[in-house]
């Protein structure tokens, strides 16, 4: 296996990550990127001396998650900047919440008590909660949580119990993977503010409404982030992540090309043999790894190359919504919330909070996800200035004029609300720009502008998630569409690790020993040099 030719389609986090990992283990890897820049949706660009992310990124586990695991394995130069005081919430016009981590933090305990007091003053959810579709799966969990509610009488006890259940019980997670987050929560509480917060959090973490998102996936993502007790961003903007991986790739002898759009994945007798580019060039390959998404990958390889039931399943997969933005370069720091992010939770029926995304309308009240990356990394904005990224959920369609108009209307609602919260923003704008579903569609080459890829909804996560290994021999998927759990780019990194491990596991033991010996030699040489240098 060592030395076998690998072609990776796309240089997003998954593609660049798996390429660096495999090159590090002796494979001959070439990465082909159709755009003139690297990183896919995880790239950054310069504007008026600001470094601006293409999307609206915050990194949940950061330096303690799979993104850093890849960097450490390939000896990359990625650096992280972290903050313990994570984010500041505003619950409509009701109250503000400074969210500190972990839950045992004295400040956090006080804030949870405040939430409980506020929920007592507000109504519960209207109507009888919908019963779970698979009651047998959650009966035990519901009974446990009901006892906690009776014993501890509030949100603090429930949160503690859910933390314990999710953190230490993977079987429990798989049991609730096929339940929606709404079904699971409705089985034990109808607290309005709690449901609003979770409906909002599901859309932010997974860009999927909580009436569709997988309960197992939601709690895996949420609790992992809570247990890490901090948030991180890469120094130098989001582009620093794929940049670190690609530097490691080329340092170790791999190849990387931009402007190389793959038109076709070549399959002969059920075995992948290479790729063909739009410019007519062909690249032979023993292994092809696609970071282009499962749906586009099937089209590139030819639908007839796969079993009919596999194609049918791929066609049925739902995709996430988009994350659209208005970005602001401010002449001075005017958004001061004491943290690196401002989250606005709308006072809407949580079940229908994001219905407008599928009806072509703007929301009656916006949900804002607003990282302020210059609060963590002062290199992203000129001295004394501030970079604010206002993100909002957007529609999936990335091709029609109606979706463009809907994005405009949604973002206008958001801008009105953020200017209301921070009046000085409007007076100090040096520049502003907008990225919508059409922007992301142009990056990916797909008619959709989804943020994550396939939606992390019930029936599409855990054991129901597409495998990284396709029915075509030698053809693998990497990225958010296959193989891993997590929030956005961290899911893609987890997928890269899984693909690399799977491919490496097929390497003959003799070849593995050669690679390991080669990798250990420099380390031994360095250790010997240090020993000689001692006085």
LINVEN-V708040 format. One record per residue. RES is the residue in one small letter. PHI is phi in degrees with one decimal (* if undefined). OMEGA is omega as a letter, one per 30 degrees, with the letter a starting at -180 (* if undefined). NEAR is the number of other ideal C-beta (glycine too) atoms within 10 Angstrom. Layout:
# LINVEN-V708040
res->RES phi->PHI omega->OMEGA near->NEAR
res->RES phi->PHI omega->OMEGA near->NEAR
This chain:
# LINVEN-V708040
res->x phi->* omega->a near->19
res->x phi->-57.4 omega->a near->17
res->x phi->91.7 omega->l near->11
res->x phi->-64.0 omega->a near->18
res->x phi->-82.4 omega->l near->15
res->x phi->-123.3 omega->l near->23
res->x phi->-110.6 omega->l near->24
res->x phi->-110.0 omega->l near->34
res->x phi->-94.5 omega->l near->23
res->x phi->102.1 omega->a near->29
res->x phi->-112.5 omega->l near->31
res->x phi->-63.6 omega->a near->29
res->x phi->-57.0 omega->l near->32
res->x phi->-64.9 omega->a near->38
res->x phi->-66.6 omega->a near->31
res->x phi->-66.7 omega->a near->34
res->x phi->-66.9 omega->a near->39
res->x phi->-67.8 omega->l near->33
res->x phi->-62.9 omega->l near->35
res->x phi->-64.7 omega->a near->32
res->x phi->-64.1 omega->a near->25
res->x phi->-71.6 omega->l near->27
res->x phi->-61.7 omega->l near->26
res->x phi->-62.1 omega->a near->23
res->x phi->-105.7 omega->l near->23
res->x phi->95.6 omega->l near->22
res->x phi->-83.6 omega->l near->25
res->x phi->-100.7 omega->a near->18
res->x phi->-109.4 omega->l near->28
res->x phi->-125.3 omega->l near->19
res->x phi->-104.8 omega->l near->30
res->x phi->-115.1 omega->a near->24
res->x phi->-116.1 omega->a near->26
res->x phi->-72.6 omega->a near->21
res->x phi->-80.8 omega->l near->18
res->x phi->-83.6 omega->l near->7
res->x phi->-127.9 omega->a near->16
res->x phi->-98.9 omega->l near->21
res->x phi->102.0 omega->a near->28
res->x phi->59.9 omega->l near->27
res->x phi->-77.1 omega->l near->26
res->x phi->-103.1 omega->l near->28
res->x phi->-127.6 omega->l near->21
res->x phi->-134.9 omega->l near->24
res->x phi->-141.5 omega->a near->12
res->x phi->-101.9 omega->l near->9
res->x phi->-145.4 omega->l near->14
res->x phi->51.2 omega->l near->11
res->x phi->71.2 omega->l near->12
res->x phi->-98.0 omega->l near->24
res->x phi->-106.1 omega->a near->20
res->x phi->-118.6 omega->l near->23
res->x phi->-72.1 omega->l near->27
res->x phi->-67.3 omega->a near->22
res->x phi->-104.9 omega->l near->23
res->x phi->-136.4 omega->a near->22
res->x phi->-104.0 omega->l near->22
res->x phi->-137.5 omega->a near->25
res->x phi->-110.8 omega->a near->24
res->x phi->-63.9 omega->a near->24
res->x phi->-102.2 omega->l near->22
res->x phi->48.2 omega->a near->21
res->x phi->-70.0 omega->l near->19
res->x phi->-112.6 omega->a near->17
res->x phi->-115.8 omega->a near->22
res->x phi->-66.4 omega->l near->23
res->x phi->-61.7 omega->l near->31
res->x phi->-74.8 omega->l near->23
res->x phi->-59.9 omega->l near->18
res->x phi->-64.4 omega->a near->28
res->x phi->-57.2 omega->a near->24
res->x phi->-66.4 omega->a near->11
res->x phi->-63.1 omega->a near->16
res->x phi->-95.9 omega->l near->23
res->x phi->59.1 omega->a near->15
res->x phi->-80.5 omega->a near->24
res->x phi->-108.4 omega->a near->12
res->x phi->-68.4 omega->l near->22
res->x phi->-123.8 omega->a near->14
res->x phi->-115.2 omega->l near->21
res->x phi->-119.8 omega->a near->21
res->x phi->-124.7 omega->l near->17
res->x phi->-143.9 omega->a near->16
res->x phi->-82.5 omega->l near->12
res->x phi->-74.9 omega->a near->18
res->x phi->-74.8 omega->a near->23
res->x phi->-147.1 omega->l near->24
res->x phi->-118.2 omega->l near->21
res->x phi->-96.5 omega->l near->22
res->x phi->-126.0 omega->l near->18
res->x phi->-91.6 omega->a near->20
res->x phi->46.3 omega->l near->14
res->x phi->-100.5 omega->a near->7
res->x phi->-84.1 omega->a near->15
res->x phi->-166.4 omega->l near->15
res->x phi->-102.9 omega->l near->13
res->x phi->-141.3 omega->l near->20
res->x phi->-89.6 omega->a near->16
res->x phi->-93.0 omega->l near->18
res->x phi->-105.4 omega->a near->19
res->x phi->-128.5 omega->f near->19
res->x phi->-80.1 omega->a near->13
res->x phi->-60.1 omega->l near->16
res->x phi->-79.6 omega->l near->9
res->x phi->-59.3 omega->a near->16
res->x phi->-54.8 omega->l near->8
res->x phi->-65.7 omega->a near->12
res->x phi->-65.9 omega->l near->19
res->x phi->-60.4 omega->l near->13
res->x phi->-63.7 omega->a near->11
res->x phi->-68.6 omega->l near->19
res->x phi->-64.4 omega->l near->19
res->x phi->-61.1 omega->l near->13
res->x phi->-65.1 omega->l near->13
res->x phi->-59.7 omega->a near->21
res->x phi->-62.2 omega->l near->16
res->x phi->-63.9 omega->a near->11
res->x phi->-66.8 omega->l near->14
res->x phi->-67.6 omega->l near->19
res->x phi->-65.3 omega->a near->10
res->x phi->-89.0 omega->a near->9
res->x phi->-114.0 omega->a near->13
res->x phi->-68.9 omega->l near->10
res->x phi->-82.6 omega->l near->14
res->x phi->-65.1 omega->a near->19
res->x phi->-76.8 omega->l near->9
res->x phi->79.7 omega->a near->9
res->x phi->-79.9 omega->l near->8
res->x phi->-58.3 omega->l near->17
res->x phi->-68.5 omega->l near->13
res->x phi->-76.1 omega->a near->10
res->x phi->-62.8 omega->a near->22
res->x phi->-69.4 omega->a near->12
res->x phi->-124.0 omega->a near->13
res->x phi->-60.4 omega->a near->12
res->x phi->-60.3 omega->a near->8
res->x phi->-69.0 omega->a near->20
res->x phi->-114.5 omega->a near->23
res->x phi->-58.6 omega->a near->12
res->x phi->-64.4 omega->l near->12
res->x phi->-63.4 omega->a near->22
res->x phi->-62.9 omega->l near->16
res->x phi->-62.4 omega->l near->12
res->x phi->-62.1 omega->a near->17
res->x phi->-68.0 omega->l near->21
res->x phi->-63.2 omega->l near->14
res->x phi->-63.7 omega->l near->12
res->x phi->-62.6 omega->l near->20
res->x phi->-59.4 omega->a near->17
res->x phi->-68.4 omega->a near->9
res->x phi->-74.8 omega->a near->9
res->x phi->-99.5 omega->l near->14
res->x phi->68.2 omega->l near->11
res->x phi->179.4 omega->a near->17
res->x phi->-64.0 omega->a near->19
res->x phi->-59.5 omega->a near->17
res->x phi->-65.6 omega->l near->16
res->x phi->-62.3 omega->a near->20
res->x phi->-60.6 omega->l near->19
res->x phi->-62.2 omega->a near->15
res->x phi->-67.4 omega->l near->19
res->x phi->-63.8 omega->l near->22
res->x phi->-55.6 omega->a near->17
res->x phi->-65.6 omega->a near->14
res->x phi->-63.5 omega->a near->18
res->x phi->-76.3 omega->a near->23
res->x phi->-67.9 omega->a near->16
res->x phi->-111.8 omega->a near->8
res->x phi->-139.7 omega->l near->12
res->x phi->-66.7 omega->l near->12
res->x phi->-63.7 omega->l near->6
res->x phi->-59.8 omega->l near->21
res->x phi->-60.2 omega->a near->22
res->x phi->-65.6 omega->l near->15
res->x phi->-65.3 omega->a near->19
res->x phi->-105.8 omega->l near->28
res->x phi->-60.3 omega->a near->24
res->x phi->-92.1 omega->l near->21
res->x phi->-98.7 omega->l near->26
res->x phi->-75.6 omega->l near->25
res->x phi->-58.8 omega->l near->29
res->x phi->-64.3 omega->l near->25
res->x phi->-59.5 omega->a near->23
res->x phi->-64.2 omega->a near->25
res->x phi->-65.0 omega->a near->26
res->x phi->-67.2 omega->a near->21
res->x phi->-74.9 omega->a near->22
res->x phi->-136.7 omega->l near->20
res->x phi->-154.0 omega->l near->19
res->x phi->-118.5 omega->l near->15
res->x phi->-62.5 omega->a near->23
res->x phi->-61.7 omega->a near->17
res->x phi->-65.7 omega->l near->25
res->x phi->-62.0 omega->l near->20
res->x phi->-65.5 omega->l near->23
res->x phi->-61.7 omega->a near->25
res->x phi->-63.8 omega->a near->20
res->x phi->-71.3 omega->l near->23
res->x phi->-60.4 omega->l near->27
res->x phi->-65.4 omega->a near->25
res->x phi->-63.1 omega->l near->20
res->x phi->-61.3 omega->a near->30
res->x phi->-69.2 omega->a near->23
res->x phi->-75.9 omega->a near->20
res->x phi->-71.9 omega->a near->22
res->x phi->-126.1 omega->l near->30
res->x phi->54.4 omega->a near->28
res->x phi->-142.0 omega->a near->30
res->x phi->-59.8 omega->a near->25
res->x phi->-71.5 omega->l near->29
res->x phi->-78.4 omega->l near->21
res->x phi->-121.2 omega->a near->21
res->x phi->-65.3 omega->l near->30
res->x phi->-72.6 omega->l near->32
res->x phi->-62.6 omega->l near->30
res->x phi->-62.5 omega->a near->25
res->x phi->-67.2 omega->a near->29
res->x phi->-60.5 omega->a near->30
res->x phi->-70.2 omega->l near->22
res->x phi->-59.8 omega->a near->24
res->x phi->-64.4 omega->a near->26
res->x phi->-66.6 omega->a near->21
res->x phi->-73.3 omega->l near->18
res->x phi->-56.9 omega->a near->19
res->x phi->-67.0 omega->l near->24
res->x phi->-63.6 omega->a near->21
res->x phi->-68.8 omega->l near->15
res->x phi->-73.5 omega->l near->19
res->x phi->64.0 omega->l near->16
res->x phi->-169.3 omega->l near->18
res->x phi->-121.9 omega->a near->24
res->x phi->-131.1 omega->l near->22
res->x phi->-134.2 omega->l near->25
res->x phi->-75.7 omega->l near->30
res->x phi->-65.5 omega->l near->15
res->x phi->98.8 omega->l near->18
res->x phi->94.3 omega->a near->26
res->x phi->-60.6 omega->a near->26
res->x phi->-62.3 omega->a near->19
res->x phi->-64.8 omega->a near->23
res->x phi->-71.3 omega->l near->32
res->x phi->-62.5 omega->l near->30
res->x phi->-61.3 omega->a near->23
res->x phi->-62.9 omega->a near->25
res->x phi->-67.9 omega->a near->32
res->x phi->-70.4 omega->l near->23
res->x phi->-61.8 omega->l near->18
res->x phi->-64.3 omega->l near->25
res->x phi->-57.7 omega->a near->29
res->x phi->-71.3 omega->l near->15
res->x phi->-59.9 omega->a near->15
res->x phi->-89.7 omega->l near->18
res->x phi->102.6 omega->l near->11
res->x phi->-78.6 omega->a near->21
res->x phi->-119.4 omega->l near->15
res->x phi->-144.6 omega->l near->20
res->x phi->-127.8 omega->l near->14
res->x phi->-99.0 omega->a near->14
res->x phi->64.7 omega->a near->13
res->x phi->-117.3 omega->a near->20
res->x phi->-84.3 omega->l near->14
res->x phi->-79.8 omega->l near->23
res->x phi->-94.0 omega->a near->13
res->x phi->-147.7 omega->l near->15
res->x phi->-94.0 omega->a near->27
res->x phi->-85.1 omega->a near->19
res->x phi->-125.2 omega->l near->21
res->x phi->-127.6 omega->l near->9
res->x phi->53.4 omega->l near->6
res->x phi->78.7 omega->a near->12
res->x phi->-123.1 omega->l near->13
res->x phi->-71.8 omega->a near->24
res->x phi->-126.3 omega->l near->16
res->x phi->156.5 omega->l near->18
res->x phi->-137.5 omega->l near->25
res->x phi->-120.9 omega->a near->15
res->x phi->-92.1 omega->l near->17
res->x phi->-63.5 omega->l near->12
res->x phi->-82.7 omega->l near->9
res->x phi->96.2 omega->a near->7
res->x phi->-69.3 omega->l near->12
res->x phi->-124.0 omega->l near->12
res->x phi->-119.2 omega->l near->19
res->x phi->-70.5 omega->l near->10
res->x phi->-157.0 omega->l near->23
res->x phi->-83.1 omega->a near->17
res->x phi->-136.3 omega->l near->22
res->x phi->-120.8 omega->l near->28
res->x phi->-119.1 omega->a near->31
res->x phi->-103.6 omega->l near->29
res->x phi->-103.6 omega->a near->32
res->x phi->-93.8 omega->a near->26
res->x phi->93.9 omega->a near->26
res->x phi->-65.7 omega->a near->20
res->x phi->-67.6 omega->l near->18
res->x phi->-69.0 omega->l near->19
res->x phi->-62.4 omega->l near->28
res->x phi->-61.0 omega->l near->23
res->x phi->-66.1 omega->a near->14
res->x phi->-67.4 omega->a near->21
res->x phi->-85.2 omega->a near->21
res->x phi->94.7 omega->a near->13
res->x phi->-59.4 omega->a near->12
res->x phi->-72.5 omega->l near->8
res->x phi->-80.1 omega->a near->21
res->x phi->-117.8 omega->l near->21
res->x phi->-60.2 omega->a near->10
res->x phi->-61.5 omega->a near->9
res->x phi->-69.4 omega->l near->9
res->x phi->-67.5 omega->l near->17
res->x phi->-62.8 omega->l near->15
res->x phi->-61.0 omega->l near->10
res->x phi->-62.8 omega->l near->14
res->x phi->-62.7 omega->l near->20
res->x phi->-61.6 omega->a near->10
res->x phi->-83.2 omega->a near->9
res->x phi->-62.4 omega->l near->18
res->x phi->-84.4 omega->l near->14
res->x phi->-108.3 omega->l near->22
res->x phi->-69.6 omega->l near->25
res->x phi->-74.3 omega->l near->24
res->x phi->-97.3 omega->l near->31
res->x phi->-117.9 omega->a near->26
res->x phi->-100.0 omega->a near->29
res->x phi->-141.8 omega->l near->27
res->x phi->-120.6 omega->a near->21
res->x phi->-114.8 omega->a near->20
res->x phi->-128.3 omega->l near->26
res->x phi->-98.4 omega->a near->22
res->x phi->-103.1 omega->a near->26
res->x phi->-71.4 omega->l near->14
res->x phi->-156.0 omega->a near->11
res->x phi->-77.3 omega->a near->16
res->x phi->-124.6 omega->l near->17
res->x phi->-100.5 omega->a near->22
res->x phi->-122.1 omega->a near->13
res->x phi->-114.6 omega->l near->20
res->x phi->78.4 omega->a near->10
res->x phi->-152.0 omega->a near->22
res->x phi->-97.4 omega->l near->24
res->x phi->-161.1 omega->l near->23
res->x phi->-124.1 omega->a near->24
res->x phi->-116.6 omega->l near->24
res->x phi->-109.2 omega->a near->23
res->x phi->-99.0 omega->a near->23
res->x phi->-74.0 omega->l near->21
res->x phi->-88.7 omega->a near->15
res->x phi->-128.4 omega->l near->20
res->x phi->-57.7 omega->a near->15
res->x phi->-60.7 omega->a near->24
res->x phi->-64.9 omega->a near->19
res->x phi->-113.9 omega->a near->12
res->x phi->-58.4 omega->a near->26
res->x phi->-120.8 omega->l near->24
res->x phi->-59.4 omega->a near->14
res->x phi->-60.8 omega->a near->19
res->x phi->-64.5 omega->a near->23
res->x phi->-102.8 omega->l near->12
res->x phi->-112.2 omega->l near->8
res->x phi->82.1 omega->a near->14
res->x phi->-111.8 omega->l near->13
res->x phi->-93.6 omega->a near->19
res->x phi->-74.4 omega->l near->19
res->x phi->-63.7 omega->l near->12
res->x phi->-145.2 omega->a near->14
res->x phi->-80.5 omega->l near->21
res->x phi->-104.7 omega->a near->24
res->x phi->-109.9 omega->l near->22
res->x phi->-122.5 omega->a near->24
res->x phi->-125.4 omega->l near->26
res->x phi->-67.9 omega->l near->25
res->x phi->-122.2 omega->a near->26
res->x phi->-62.2 omega->l near->29
res->x phi->-69.3 omega->l near->23
res->x phi->-70.7 omega->l near->23
res->x phi->-97.9 omega->a near->21
res->x phi->-122.1 omega->a near->20
res->x phi->-75.0 omega->l near->13
res->x phi->-83.1 omega->a near->13
res->x phi->-81.1 omega->l near->24
res->x phi->-136.9 omega->l near->24
res->x phi->-58.4 omega->a near->16
res->x phi->-51.7 omega->l near->6
res->x phi->85.0 omega->a near->10
res->x phi->-104.9 omega->a near->19
res->x phi->-140.7 omega->l near->24
res->x phi->-109.5 omega->a near->24
res->x phi->-124.5 omega->l near->25
res->x phi->-114.6 omega->l near->22
res->x phi->-92.1 omega->a near->27
res->x phi->-105.4 omega->l near->28
res->x phi->-144.6 omega->l near->28
res->x phi->-65.0 omega->a near->26
res->x phi->-128.0 omega->a near->26
res->x phi->-69.9 omega->a near->26
res->x phi->-82.2 omega->a near->21
res->x phi->-64.3 omega->l near->22
res->x phi->-118.9 omega->a near->24
res->x phi->-129.9 omega->a near->14
res->x phi->-89.0 omega->l near->14
res->x phi->-67.4 omega->l near->8
res->x phi->-65.2 omega->l near->11
res->x phi->-69.9 omega->l near->23
res->x phi->-63.7 omega->l near->18
res->x phi->-65.9 omega->l near->13
res->x phi->-65.0 omega->l near->23
res->x phi->-60.3 omega->l near->26
res->x phi->-58.5 omega->a near->14
res->x phi->-67.1 omega->l near->15
res->x phi->-63.2 omega->a near->24
res->x phi->-69.1 omega->l near->22
res->x phi->-64.7 omega->l near->14
res->x phi->-59.6 omega->l near->19
res->x phi->-64.1 omega->a near->24
res->x phi->-63.3 omega->l near->20
res->x phi->-59.8 omega->a near->10
res->x phi->-71.9 omega->a near->20
res->x phi->-70.2 omega->l near->23
res->x phi->-68.4 omega->l near->14
res->x phi->-67.9 omega->l near->12
res->x phi->-71.4 omega->a near->15
res->x phi->-132.9 omega->a near->18
res->x phi->-57.8 omega->a near->10
res->x phi->-72.2 omega->l near->13
res->x phi->-58.0 omega->a near->20
res->x phi->-60.4 omega->a near->15
res->x phi->-77.8 omega->a near->11
res->x phi->-122.0 omega->l near->17
res->x phi->-82.0 omega->l near->14
res->x phi->-83.6 omega->l near->17
res->x phi->-157.0 omega->l near->13
res->x phi->-145.0 omega->l near->15
res->x phi->-147.7 omega->a near->12
res->x phi->-129.0 omega->l near->15
res->x phi->-123.8 omega->a near->26
res->x phi->-128.0 omega->a near->24
res->x phi->-62.0 omega->l near->27
res->x phi->-66.6 omega->l near->18
res->x phi->-61.5 omega->a near->20
res->x phi->-74.7 omega->l near->23
res->x phi->-62.1 omega->l near->20
res->x phi->-66.0 omega->l near->12
res->x phi->-68.7 omega->a near->21
res->x phi->-87.5 omega->a near->22
res->x phi->79.6 omega->l near->14
res->x phi->-111.9 omega->l near->19
res->x phi->-73.4 omega->l near->14
res->x phi->-101.8 omega->l near->21
res->x phi->-118.7 omega->a near->30
res->x phi->-59.9 omega->a near->28
res->x phi->-82.9 omega->a near->25
res->x phi->-95.8 omega->a near->25
res->x phi->125.1 omega->l near->28
res->x phi->-69.9 omega->a near->23
res->x phi->-68.7 omega->l near->26
res->x phi->-85.8 omega->a near->32
res->x phi->-104.1 omega->l near->25
res->x phi->-55.7 omega->a near->28
res->x phi->92.4 omega->l near->17
res->x phi->-130.7 omega->a near->24
res->x phi->-127.0 omega->l near->25
res->x phi->58.9 omega->a near->20
res->x phi->-68.2 omega->a near->8
res->x phi->-89.9 omega->a near->14
res->x phi->-77.9 omega->l near->23
res->x phi->-54.9 omega->l near->17
res->x phi->-72.1 omega->l near->13
res->x phi->-71.1 omega->a near->24
res->x phi->-100.2 omega->a near->17
res->x phi->-87.5 omega->l near->24
res->x phi->-65.7 omega->l near->13
res->x phi->-82.6 omega->a near->21
res->x phi->-62.7 omega->l near->12
res->x phi->88.0 omega->l near->21
res->x phi->-107.2 omega->a near->24
res->x phi->-122.0 omega->l near->27
res->x phi->-109.5 omega->l near->25
res->x phi->-139.4 omega->a near->33
res->x phi->114.7 omega->a near->33
res->x phi->-72.3 omega->a near->34
res->x phi->-85.4 omega->a near->28
res->x phi->-153.5 omega->l near->26
res->x phi->86.7 omega->a near->24
res->x phi->-148.4 omega->l near->22
res->x phi->-101.2 omega->l near->21
res->x phi->136.5 omega->a near->26
res->x phi->-96.2 omega->l near->25
res->x phi->52.4 omega->a near->26
res->x phi->-61.1 omega->l near->30
res->x phi->-70.4 omega->l near->24
res->x phi->-64.5 omega->l near->28
res->x phi->-64.4 omega->l near->32
res->x phi->-66.4 omega->l near->31
res->x phi->-61.5 omega->l near->23
res->x phi->-63.7 omega->l near->31
res->x phi->-59.9 omega->l near->34
res->x phi->-63.1 omega->a near->20
res->x phi->-65.7 omega->l near->21
res->x phi->-63.2 omega->a near->29
res->x phi->-60.9 omega->l near->26
res->x phi->-64.0 omega->a near->12
res->x phi->-64.3 omega->a near->14
res->x phi->-66.5 omega->a near->23
res->x phi->-67.4 omega->a near->19
res->x phi->-66.1 omega->l near->9
res->x phi->-87.1 omega->l near->9
res->x phi->-73.2 omega->l near->18
res->x phi->-56.0 omega->a near->10
res->x phi->-57.4 omega->a near->7
res->x phi->-63.8 omega->l near->8
res->x phi->-70.1 omega->l near->16
res->x phi->-62.5 omega->l near->16
res->x phi->-63.4 omega->l near->12
res->x phi->-61.0 omega->a near->15
res->x phi->-63.7 omega->a near->18
res->x phi->-64.1 omega->l near->12
res->x phi->-63.5 omega->l near->10
res->x phi->-64.0 omega->a near->12
res->x phi->-73.3 omega->a near->13
res->x phi->-78.3 omega->a near->10
res->x phi->-57.4 omega->l near->10
res->x phi->-61.1 omega->a near->10
res->x phi->-64.7 omega->l near->9
res->x phi->-65.6 omega->l near->10
res->x phi->-62.4 omega->l near->10
res->x phi->-64.6 omega->a near->10
res->x phi->-62.0 omega->l near->9
res->x phi->-66.1 omega->l near->10
res->x phi->-62.9 omega->l near->9
res->x phi->-64.3 omega->a near->9
res->x phi->-63.3 omega->l near->8
res->x phi->-66.3 omega->a near->6
res->x phi->-78.3 omega->a near->7
res->x phi->-67.4 omega->l near->5
res->x phi->-69.6 omega->* near->2
